[in-house]
C-alpha cells in the first residue's frame, strides 16, 4: 500500500466509466495530461495497456475491467469511511447518473425522471442506456451504471433489488376498428391481425407466452422493435397491438385510437429497481433511487 497512489485508481475508474480521457478529465476536474500521466503509471504498474482506442472511444482490456470493477466499489467505501458525517446536497452535485432501462419503460420513465432530477439537482446529468441482462451485475459493480430498471431477474446476492412497478397491459386499435363493432372477446382478439413488439428477431413476447399457456396463438403480421412504431402502425390500419397501458396513454394524442382491455388473463409485468450492495448506503445513489421511484409513480394525462 506504500507504493501505489490511490488517486490513479480514481483516474482508472473515471476513464473506464466515461470511455474517454477528455470526459474523464472533465469529470475529475483534471487536465488531460494528468489523466494520461496517471494511466501511464497504471500501465507500468500492471504491465497492461488497460485501454485500446476504437474510433472515438477507449475500450478497456480484461485487466482494466477487473481493476475498475473491484476498485470502484472499494473507493466508494473508502470515501464513506473517511467522511462519514458528510451531508449529501443534490443541489450542489454535478455528476452524471446512468440508468439502465429498456424500451418498454424508457419513453414513460425517463422524461419524468429528468424533470424530477432537474428540480433538485440542476447540475446533474442523466444518461439512459440499454444494459444486457447477462451483464447487469458487472455493470452495476463497476459503477458503469448506477441503477437498472428491468423485469424480475435472478441476480447474485451483491445485487439488491426492489419491486417498484406493476405494469398493466391493454389492446390498442384504431377508432372504428371492426373489433369494436362485434362482441369483444378472446375469439375476436384472435381473429385480428397483430403487431408484435420485440428487439429480438424471433421468439415469444410476454403476451404470446401467456396465450401459449392457454393453448392459443395470435396472427402476427408485423414484428417491430419499438412500441411507438407499433402504435403508429395500428393507428393507420386494421392491425391491433398489445402493449403497456402507460405507454399507450402517453402516445395517445386524439380519439384516433381506442384502448381496450386484454380479453384473457394476462396478469401484470413486475418491474424491479436494481443496484449494487456496495452503493446501498451511498447518499448519492440513495437519492437517485428515490428519484427513479418518484418518476415511476408519474402518470401522463389522458
C-alpha positions in Angstrom: 0.0 0.0 0.0 3.0 2.3 0.3 3.9 2.2 -3.4 0.8 3.0 -5.4 -1.0 6.3 -5.3 -4.7 5.5 -4.8 -5.6 8.6 -6.9 -4.5 6.8 -10.0 -7.3 4.2 -9.3 -9.8 7.1 -9.3 -8.4 8.0 -12.8 -8.8 4.4 -13.9 -12.4 4.2 -12.8 -13.3 7.5 -14.5 -11.7 6.6 -17.8 -13.4 3.1 -17.6 -16.8 4.7 -17.0 -16.6 7.6 -19.4 -14.7 5.7 -22.2 -12.8 8.9 -22.9 -9.7 10.8 -21.5 -11.4 14.1 -22.2 -14.7 13.3 -20.4 -12.7 11.7 -17.5 -10.7 14.9 -17.1 -13.9 16.9 -17.0 -15.4 14.6 -14.5 -12.4 14.8 -12.2 -11.7 18.4 -12.9 -8.1 17.5 -14.0 -6.1 18.2 -17.2 -6.0 15.6 -19.9 -2.2 15.4 -19.4 -2.8 14.5 -15.8 -5.2 11.7 -16.8 -2.7 10.4 -19.4 0.1 10.5 -16.9 -2.0 8.5 -14.4 -2.8 5.9 -17.0 0.8 5.6 -17.9 1.7 4.8 -14.3 -1.0 2.2 -14.1 0.2 0.6 -17.3 3.7 0.3 -15.9 2.3 -1.0 -12.6 0.2 -3.7 -14.1 2.1 -4.3 -17.3 -1.0 -4.0 -19.4 -2.2 -1.4 -22.0 -5.6 -1.1 -20.0 -7.3 0.8 -22.8 -7.2 0.4 -26.5 -8.6 3.1 -28.8 -11.5 2.1 -31.2 -12.7 5.1 -33.1 -13.5 7.9 -30.7 -13.8 5.6 -27.7 -11.4 3.8 -25.4 -12.1 0.1 -25.0 -11.0 -1.5 -21.8 -8.9 -4.6 -21.6 -9.9 -7.5 -19.4 -7.3 -6.3 -16.8 -8.8 -2.8 -16.8 -12.4 -4.1 -16.4 -11.2 -6.3 -13.5 -9.4 -3.4 -11.8 -12.2 -0.9 -12.3 -14.9 -3.2 -11.0 -13.0 -4.0 -7.8 -11.6 -0.6 -7.3 -14.8 1.3 -7.9 -16.6 -0.4 -5.0 -13.6 -0.1 -2.8 -13.1 3.6 -3.4 -16.7 4.4 -2.6 -16.4 2.6 0.7 -13.2 4.5 1.5 -14.9 7.8 0.8 -17.7 6.9 3.2 -15.1 5.7 5.8 -13.1 8.9 5.8 -16.1 11.3 5.6 -18.9 9.6 7.5 -20.6 12.8 8.6 -20.7 14.4 5.2 -24.2 15.5 4.2 -25.5 14.9 0.6 -26.8 18.0 -1.0 -28.2 17.2 -4.5 -28.3 20.9 -5.4 -24.5 21.0 -5.4 -23.7 17.9 -7.3 -22.6 18.0 -11.0 -22.2 14.3 -11.6 -23.6 12.1 -14.3 -26.2 9.4 -13.2 -26.8 6.5 -15.5 -29.9 4.3 -15.6 -30.3 1.0 -17.4 -33.8 0.8 -18.8 -35.5 -1.0 -21.7 -37.6 0.4 -24.4 -40.8 -0.7 -22.7 -40.3 1.8 -19.9 -37.8 4.4 -21.3 -40.4 6.6 -23.0 -42.6 6.8 -19.9 -40.0 6.8 -17.2 -37.0 8.9 -18.4 -38.9 12.2 -19.1 -40.4 12.5 -15.5 -37.1 11.3 -14.0 -35.2 14.0 -15.8 -37.8 16.6 -14.6 -37.6 15.3 -11.0 -33.8 15.5 -11.1 -33.8 19.0 -12.5 -36.0 20.1 -9.7 -33.4 19.0 -7.0 -30.1 18.7 -8.9 -30.0 21.2 -11.7 -26.3 20.5 -12.4 -26.7 16.7 -12.6 -26.8 14.8 -15.9 -28.9 11.7 -16.7 -27.9 9.0 -19.2 -30.4 6.3 -20.2 -28.8 3.2 -21.6 -29.5 -0.4 -22.6 -27.8 -3.0 -20.4 -27.7 -6.6 -21.4 -29.3 -8.7 -18.7 -26.3 -11.0 -18.6 -24.0 -8.0 -17.8 -26.2 -6.4 -15.1 -24.2 -7.4 -12.1 -20.8 -6.5 -13.6 -22.0 -3.1 -14.9 -23.5 -2.3 -11.5 -20.4 -3.4 -9.7 -18.1 -1.3 -11.9 -20.2 1.8 -11.5 -20.7 1.9 -15.3 -24.4 2.2 -14.4 -25.9 3.5 -11.1 -29.2 1.6 -11.2 -31.2 -0.6 -13.6 -35.0 -1.0 -14.0 -36.0 -4.3 -15.5 -38.3 -7.3 -15.0 -37.8 -9.7 -12.1 -34.5 -11.5 -12.8 -32.3 -13.8 -10.7 -29.1 -11.9 -9.7 -26.1 -12.5 -7.5 -26.6 -11.7 -3.8 -24.5 -8.5 -4.1 -27.1 -7.1 -6.5 -30.0 -5.7 -4.4 -33.5 -5.0 -5.8 -36.9 -3.6 -5.0 -40.2 -4.1 -6.9 -41.3 -0.6 -8.0 -44.0 -1.1 -10.6 -46.7 -3.5 -11.8 -47.4 -2.8 -15.5 -50.9 -3.2 -16.8 -51.5 -4.1 -20.5 -54.1 -3.0 -22.9 -55.1 -3.6 -26.6 -54.7 -0.7 -29.0 -56.9 -0.4 -32.1 -57.8 2.4 -34.4 -61.1 4.2 -33.9 -63.9 2.4 -35.7 -61.9 -0.9 -35.9 -64.1 -3.9 -36.7 -63.0 -5.3 -33.3 -65.3 -2.8 -31.6 -68.2 -3.5 -33.9 -68.7 -7.1 -32.7 -68.7 -8.9 -29.4 -65.3 -8.3 -28.0 -63.9 -11.5 -26.5 -60.9 -13.7 -26.9 -62.1 -15.1 -30.2 -62.5 -11.6 -31.7 -59.0 -10.8 -30.4 -57.5 -13.9 -32.1 -59.3 -13.2 -35.3 -57.4 -9.9 -35.6 -54.0 -9.4 -37.2 -51.4 -8.3 -34.7 -48.3 -6.3 -34.3 -45.7 -8.0 -32.1 -43.1 -5.8 -30.4 -39.6 -7.2 -29.6 -36.0 -6.2 -30.1 -35.3 -9.8 -30.8 -35.7 -11.3 -34.3 -37.8 -14.2 -33.2 -39.4 -15.7 -30.1 -42.4 -15.1 -27.9 -43.2 -11.8 -26.2 -44.8 -11.5 -22.8 -48.4 -11.7 -24.1 -47.6 -14.5 -26.5 -46.2 -16.6 -23.7 -49.4 -16.1 -21.8 -51.5 -17.0 -24.8 -49.4 -20.1 -25.4 -50.1 -21.2 -21.8 -53.8 -21.1 -22.7 -53.3 -23.0 -25.9 -53.7 -20.1 -28.3 -51.6 -18.2 -30.8 -52.0 -14.8 -32.5 -51.8 -14.0 -36.1 -48.7 -11.9 -36.4 -48.5 -9.6 -39.5 -45.8 -7.2 -38.3 -43.0 -7.5 -35.8 -41.1 -4.3 -34.9 -38.6 -3.2 -32.3 -40.4 -0.3 -30.6 -43.8 0.5 -29.2 -44.1 3.8 -30.9 -43.7 2.2 -34.3 -46.4 -0.4 -33.4 -48.7 2.3 -32.1 -48.4 4.3 -35.4 -48.9 1.2 -37.5 -52.1 0.4 -35.5 -53.4 3.9 -35.8 -53.4 3.8 -39.6 -54.6 0.2 -40.2 -56.7 -2.7 -39.0 -53.8 -4.2 -37.1 -54.0 -4.3 -33.3 -51.2 -4.2 -30.7 -51.0 -5.3 -27.1 -48.8 -3.0 -25.0 -48.3 -1.5 -21.6 -51.2 0.9 -20.8 -49.0 3.7 -19.6 -47.2 3.8 -23.0 -50.5 3.7 -24.9 -51.8 6.5 -22.8 -48.7 8.6 -23.4 -48.8 8.0 -27.1 -52.5 8.8 -27.4 -53.0 12.3 -28.7 -56.6 12.1 -30.1 -59.6 9.8 -30.5 -57.9 8.2 -33.5 -57.2 5.1 -31.4 -59.1 3.2 -28.6 -57.7 1.3 -25.7 -59.4 -1.9 -24.9 -59.0 -4.4 -22.1 -57.0 -7.6 -22.8 -59.6 -10.3 -23.2 -57.6 -13.0 -21.4 -55.8 -13.4 -18.1 -52.6 -11.8 -18.9 -51.6 -10.6 -15.5 -49.2 -7.7 -14.9 -45.5 -7.4 -15.6 -43.4 -6.7 -12.5 -40.5 -4.3 -12.8 -37.7 -4.1 -10.2 -35.1 -1.5 -9.4 -31.6 -3.0 -9.2 -28.4 -1.5 -7.6 -25.2 -2.9 -6.2 -24.7 -3.6 -2.5 -21.5 -1.6 -2.4 -23.6 1.5 -3.1 -26.6 0.7 -0.9 -25.6 3.2 1.7 -24.1 5.8 -0.7 -26.2 9.0 -0.3 -25.9 9.9 -4.0 -27.1 6.5 -5.1 -29.9 6.6 -2.5 -31.1 9.9 -3.8 -31.0 8.7 -7.4 -33.0 5.6 -6.5 -35.6 7.8 -4.8 -35.8 9.9 -7.9 -36.4 6.8 -10.0 -39.2 5.6 -7.7 -40.8 9.0 -7.8 -40.7 9.0 -11.6 -42.4 5.6 -11.8 -45.4 7.0 -10.0 -45.9 9.6 -12.6 -48.9 9.0 -14.9 -49.3 11.0 -18.1 -52.6 13.0 -18.6 -55.1 11.0 -20.7 
